[in-house]
């Protein structure tokens, strides 16, 4: 039985705890949270050392500022770590975490759980099969109509706590997983509705290293059904819609996600000819449960991390570049 501990019992921490309890051959070993009350069947521990002592691996679901110091301490203690996204609050901190993992040889994983969704694996299979031809254009749509209640916690209005780091970083990770690294961005942002430091709308142009150009349109002040949260059905807390949130276009076809609609022509491209559409079948699975099972396999030494610390760092660097481009008005390049 693989023992997994959790630091942080907030919304996502509780979801991890529930997922652990649903996965075979894995047990929730202990929880570290300063405000969680005793009286549960799960041992509560007082500090990180105790959590590591009770666990074969630890999930960090704590505030972003704590990711780096806690992850580095666990890695140096020989404890594998799965860090909730983003990897860190800054790319500099993320680089320290990746370096600690490389120095100690202890696995560092990042909680970009969408990669564990079978539909993402199927999309990657379709793209790599060549059905779309060379990828030419990409669009990600992320409108999240968050209620005012969400922002009653003051920290959510601060710089770095807006939907770029909280939400869009997931989309950036998936789009790079499917279409390759992003090497340059241009962007605009706005906070005209709430007027807080956190961005409310961010629109970015992406240049992918393999030649494709893309756009992402992010807003948490626009009421609409177009986001992964509202279309993929991963989290039952969100009422599902039948819309798509990503479109990936190639010379021979295009693919919409998460509904896996494939558009192509038998003798295309030809704008005078009909375009056929196919809904590609795929198996379904809870990506959080799949992520837990995968983490356990990594702890046991039978698998390599699907989402590495380096992957998480790459996503943080893109988000930082989008933020910097919006503030400067200039294109920002991202180091390989």
C-alpha positions in Angstrom: 0.0 0.0 0.0 1.5 3.3 -1.1 1.1 6.1 1.6 0.4 9.6 0.2 0.1 12.6 2.5 -1.5 15.9 1.7 -0.4 19.4 2.8 -3.3 21.9 2.5 -6.9 20.9 3.1 -8.6 23.7 1.0 -10.8 23.1 -2.0 -8.2 21.3 -4.2 -6.6 19.5 -1.2 -9.9 18.0 -0.2 -10.4 16.8 -3.8 -7.0 15.1 -3.7 -7.9 13.5 -0.4 -11.2 12.1 -1.9 -9.4 10.9 -5.0 -6.8 9.1 -2.9 -9.6 7.2 -1.1 -11.0 6.0 -4.5 -7.7 4.6 -5.9 -6.7 1.0 -5.2 -3.5 0.2 -3.3 -3.1 3.8 -2.2 -3.9 5.2 1.3 -4.2 8.8 2.7 -1.5 8.7 5.3 -1.7 12.1 6.9 -2.8 15.7 6.4 -1.0 18.9 7.3 -3.2 21.9 7.6 -3.2 24.7 10.3 -6.9 25.1 10.5 -8.2 21.5 9.9 -10.0 20.2 12.9 -9.2 16.8 14.5 -11.9 14.1 14.7 -11.4 12.5 11.3 -10.0 9.1 10.5 -6.9 10.7 8.9 -4.0 11.5 11.2 -3.3 15.2 11.4 0.4 16.2 11.7 1.9 19.4 13.0 4.7 20.0 10.6 6.3 19.0 7.3 8.8 16.6 8.8 6.0 14.6 10.4 4.1 14.5 7.1 7.2 13.2 5.3 7.7 10.6 8.1 4.2 9.3 7.6 4.2 9.2 3.8 5.9 7.6 0.8 5.0 10.8 -1.2 3.3 14.1 -0.6 0.9 16.3 -2.5 1.3 20.0 -1.9 -2.0 21.9 -2.2 -0.8 24.9 -0.3 -0.7 28.6 -1.3 1.7 29.3 -4.2 4.3 31.1 -2.0 4.8 27.9 0.0 5.4 25.6 -3.0 9.1 26.2 -3.3 10.2 26.0 0.3 8.0 23.1 1.2 8.8 21.1 -2.0 12.6 21.7 -1.7 12.5 20.5 2.0 10.6 17.4 1.0 12.9 16.6 -1.9 16.0 17.0 0.3 14.3 14.6 2.8 14.0 12.0 -0.1 10.2 12.3 -0.3 8.6 12.5 -3.8 6.4 15.5 -4.4 3.3 16.3 -6.5 2.9 20.1 -6.5 -0.4 21.6 -7.4 -0.2 24.0 -10.3 1.4 26.4 -10.7 4.7 24.8 -9.9 5.7 28.0 -8.1 4.7 31.7 -7.7 7.7 32.7 -9.9 9.9 31.0 -12.5 12.9 31.7 -10.4 11.4 29.7 -7.5 10.3 27.0 -9.9 13.9 26.7 -11.3 15.1 26.1 -7.7 12.6 23.3 -7.2 13.6 21.7 -10.5 17.3 22.0 -9.5 16.6 20.4 -6.1 14.8 17.4 -7.8 17.8 17.0 -10.2 20.3 17.3 -7.4 18.6 14.8 -5.1 17.2 12.4 -7.8 13.8 12.6 -6.1 10.8 12.9 -8.4 9.0 16.2 -8.7 5.6 16.1 -10.4 3.2 19.0 -11.2 -0.6 18.8 -10.8 -1.6 19.7 -14.4 -4.2 16.9 -14.1 -5.8 17.5 -17.5 -2.8 15.6 -19.0 -4.2 12.5 -17.3 -7.6 12.8 -19.0 -7.9 10.1 -21.7 -9.4 12.7 -24.1 -6.1 14.6 -24.0 -4.2 11.5 -24.7 -6.5 10.7 -27.7 -6.1 14.3 -29.0 -2.3 13.9 -28.9 -2.6 10.6 -30.7 -4.7 12.2 -33.4 -2.2 15.1 -33.9 0.8 12.9 -33.9 -0.8 10.5 -36.4 -0.7 13.3 -39.0 -4.5 13.5 -39.5 -4.4 17.3 -39.2 -1.2 17.7 -41.2 1.2 20.4 -40.0 -0.3 22.4 -37.2 -0.9 26.0 -38.4 -3.2 27.8 -36.0 -4.4 27.2 -32.4 -7.0 28.9 -30.2 -7.8 28.5 -26.6 -11.0 30.0 -25.1 -11.2 30.3 -21.3 -14.2 32.3 -20.0 -14.9 31.7 -16.4 -17.9 33.6 -15.1 -16.8 33.7 -11.4 -19.3 35.2 -8.9 -18.4 38.2 -6.8 -18.4 35.9 -3.8 -15.2 34.2 -5.2 -13.3 37.5 -4.7 -14.4 38.2 -1.2 -11.1 36.6 -0.2 -8.8 39.6 -0.5 -5.7 37.5 -1.7 -7.6 36.6 -4.9 -7.5 40.3 -5.9 -3.8 40.6 -5.7 -1.2 40.5 -8.5 -0.4 36.9 -9.3 -3.6 35.6 -7.9 -5.7 36.3 -11.0 -6.9 33.8 -13.6 -3.6 33.7 -15.5 -1.9 31.7 -12.8 -5.0 30.1 -11.3 -6.7 29.0 -14.6 -5.0 29.7 -17.9 -1.8 28.0 -16.8 -3.7 24.7 -17.2 -4.7 25.6 -20.8 -1.1 26.7 -21.6 0.2 23.3 -20.4 -2.2 21.3 -22.5 -1.7 23.4 -25.6 2.1 23.0 -25.3 1.6 19.2 -24.6 -0.3 19.0 -27.9 1.4 21.5 -30.1 4.9 21.9 -28.7 6.8 24.7 -26.9 5.8 28.4 -27.0 8.7 30.6 -27.9 7.2 34.1 -28.0 4.1 36.0 -26.8 2.3 39.3 -27.2 -0.5 40.3 -24.9 -3.0 42.8 -23.6 -4.9 42.7 -20.3 -7.6 44.6 -18.5 -9.1 45.0 -15.0 -11.8 47.5 -15.8 -14.6 45.8 -13.9 -13.3 45.2 -10.4 -10.2 47.5 -10.6 -8.1 45.2 -8.5 -4.5 44.3 -9.1 -5.4 40.9 -10.5 -6.1 40.8 -14.2 -9.7 40.1 -15.3 -9.3 39.8 -19.1 -6.1 38.7 -20.9 -5.7 38.1 -24.6 -2.4 36.7 -25.9 -0.8 35.8 -29.3 1.4 32.8 -29.1 4.2 31.8 -31.4 4.9 28.0 -31.2 8.4 26.8 -31.8 7.2 24.4 -34.5 5.8 27.3 -36.6 2.1 27.5 -35.5 0.5 30.7 -34.3 -2.1 30.8 -31.6 -4.3 32.9 -29.5 -5.7 32.5 -26.0 -8.7 34.5 -24.7 -9.1 34.6 -20.9 -11.8 36.3 -18.9 -13.4 35.8 -15.5 -15.8 38.8 -16.0 -17.4 37.4 -19.2 -20.5 35.2 -18.9 -20.2 32.4 -21.4 -19.9 28.6 -21.7 -16.4 28.4 -23.3 -13.8 27.0 -20.9 -12.4 23.6 -20.1 -14.0 23.7 -16.7 -17.5 24.1 -18.2 -17.0 21.8 -21.2 -14.9 18.8 -20.1 -17.1 17.6 -17.3 -14.1 16.8 -15.1 -15.4 18.5 -12.0 -19.1 17.9 -11.1 -19.1 21.2 -9.3 -19.3 23.0 -12.7 -22.5 22.5 -14.8 -21.3 21.1 -18.1 -22.0 22.7 -21.5 -21.8 21.2 -25.0 -19.3 23.8 -26.3 -15.6 23.5 -27.0 -12.7 25.4 -25.5 -9.8 24.6 -27.8 -9.5 24.5 -31.6 -6.3 23.1 -33.2 -6.0 23.7 -37.0 -3.8 22.0 -39.5 -3.3 21.9 -43.3 -5.4 18.7 -43.5 -8.0 19.1 -40.8 -8.9 20.6 -37.4 -9.8 19.3 -34.0 -12.0 20.8 -31.4 -11.6 19.9 -27.7 -12.9 18.6 -25.3 -15.6 17.1 -27.5 -13.0 15.6 -29.9 -14.7 16.8 -33.0 -12.5 16.2 -36.1 -13.1 18.3 -39.2 -11.6 17.2 -42.6 -12.1 16.7 -46.3 -11.4 13.7 -48.4 -9.6 15.8 -51.1 -9.0 19.0 -49.1 -8.2 21.6 -48.4 -10.8 23.0 -50.7 -13.2 25.8 -49.5 -15.7 24.9 -52.2 -16.0 21.3 -51.0 -18.1 20.1 -48.0 -16.3 19.5 -44.7 -17.0 16.3 -42.9 -17.1 16.0 -39.1 -16.5 13.0 -36.8 -16.8 12.7 -33.1 -13.8 10.6 -32.1 -14.6 8.1 -29.4 -12.5 7.9 -26.2 -12.6 6.2 -22.9 -13.5 8.3 -19.8 -11.7 8.4 -16.5 -11.4 10.8 -13.6 -8.1 12.6 -14.3 -7.5 13.3 -10.6 -7.8 9.6 -9.8 -5.5 8.8 -12.7 -3.0 11.4 -11.5 -3.0 9.8 -8.0 -2.5 6.3 -9.5 0.3 7.6 -11.6 2.0 9.4 -8.7 1.9 6.1 -6.8 3.5 4.3 -9.7 6.3 7.0 -9.8 6.8 6.5 -6.0 7.1 2.8 -6.5 9.6 3.3 -9.3 7.5 1.7 -12.0 6.7 4.9 -14.0 8.4 8.2 -15.0 6.6 11.4 -14.3 4.1 12.4 -17.0 4.2 16.1 -16.0 7.7 16.9 -14.7 8.9 19.8 -12.8 10.5 21.1 -16.0 7.1 20.9 -17.7 5.6 23.0 -14.8 8.4 25.5 -15.0 7.9 25.9 -18.8 4.2 26.8 -18.2 5.1 29.3 -15.5 7.6 31.0 -17.8 4.9 31.4 -20.5 2.4 32.9 -18.0 5.1 35.3 -16.7 5.9 36.2 -20.4 2.2 36.9 -21.1 2.0 39.1 -18.0 5.2 40.9 -19.0 4.1 41.4 -22.5 0.8 43.0 -21.4 2.6 45.4 -19.1 5.3 46.4 -21.5 3.3 46.4 -24.8 6.1 44.5 -26.5 6.6 40.9 -27.6 8.4 38.7 -25.0 10.6 35.8 -26.0 10.8 32.7 -23.8 14.1 30.8 -23.4 14.0 27.2 -24.5 
